[in-house]
C-alpha cells in the first residue's frame, strides 16, 4: 500500500506531466479515490465542479491551471 508521501509524489509528478496545478491534481485523485484510470477520465473532462471546489479549498491562489488552461476562483 502506498504511503502518503509516495501518493503525494506520484500526484505531483502526474500534475507536472499534464501541466495541471498540484491542487487540482490532488483533488482529482481524492475524487477518484486514487484510482489512476478514473483520475485520467476526470482530468480529460476538464471542469468538474467538485474537483475545482476541493482544489481551491487547498490554496489561497485565485488562479490554478488545468491542462495549461487558467481556472479562476471567481468562476468556481
C-alpha positions as CSV (number, residue, x, y, z in Angstrom):
1,X,0.0,0.0,0.0
2,X,1.3,3.4,-0.9
3,X,2.3,5.9,1.8
4,X,1.0,9.4,1.9
5,X,4.5,10.6,0.9
6,X,4.5,8.3,-2.2
7,X,1.0,9.3,-3.1
8,X,1.9,13.0,-2.9
9,X,5.0,12.4,-5.1
10,X,3.0,10.4,-7.7
11,X,0.3,13.1,-7.8
12,X,2.9,15.9,-8.1
13,X,4.6,14.1,-11.0
14,X,1.2,13.4,-12.6
15,X,0.3,17.1,-12.3
16,X,3.6,18.2,-13.8
17,X,3.3,15.9,-16.8
18,X,-0.2,17.3,-17.5
19,X,0.5,21.0,-16.9
20,X,-2.0,21.0,-14.1
21,X,-1.8,22.7,-10.7
22,X,-0.9,20.2,-7.9
23,X,-4.0,21.3,-6.0
24,X,-6.2,20.3,-8.9
25,X,-4.3,17.0,-9.4
26,X,-4.7,16.2,-5.7
27,X,-8.4,17.0,-5.8
28,X,-8.8,14.8,-8.9
29,X,-7.2,11.9,-7.1
30,X,-9.3,12.4,-4.0
31,X,-12.5,12.3,-6.0
32,X,-11.2,9.3,-7.9
33,X,-10.2,7.6,-4.6
34,X,-6.6,7.3,-6.0
35,X,-7.8,5.2,-9.0
36,X,-5.4,6.4,-11.7
37,X,-7.7,5.3,-14.6
38,X,-10.6,7.2,-13.1
39,X,-8.4,10.2,-12.4
40,X,-7.4,10.3,-16.0
41,X,-11.0,10.3,-17.1
42,X,-11.8,13.2,-14.7
43,X,-8.8,15.2,-15.9
44,X,-9.9,14.8,-19.5
45,X,-13.3,16.3,-18.7
46,X,-11.5,19.5,-17.6
47,X,-14.1,21.1,-15.4
48,X,-15.5,19.1,-12.6
49,X,-17.1,21.5,-10.1
50,X,-16.4,19.1,-7.2
51,X,-12.7,18.9,-8.2
52,X,-12.4,22.7,-8.6
53,X,-14.1,23.4,-5.3
54,X,-11.7,21.0,-3.5
55,X,-8.7,22.4,-5.3
56,X,-9.4,26.0,-4.4
57,X,-10.1,25.0,-0.8
58,X,-6.4,23.8,-0.6
59,X,-4.9,27.2,-1.6
60,X,-5.3,30.9,-1.3
61,X,-4.4,31.4,-5.0
62,X,-7.0,32.9,-7.3
63,X,-5.9,31.1,-10.4
64,X,-5.0,27.4,-11.0
65,X,-4.2,25.6,-14.2
66,X,-5.9,22.5,-15.7
67,X,-4.1,21.2,-18.8
68,X,-2.3,24.6,-19.1
69,X,-5.7,26.4,-19.1
70,X,-6.2,29.0,-16.3
71,X,-9.2,28.5,-14.0
72,X,-10.2,31.4,-11.8
73,X,-11.5,31.1,-8.3
74,X,-14.3,33.5,-9.1
75,X,-15.7,31.2,-11.8
76,X,-16.0,28.2,-9.4
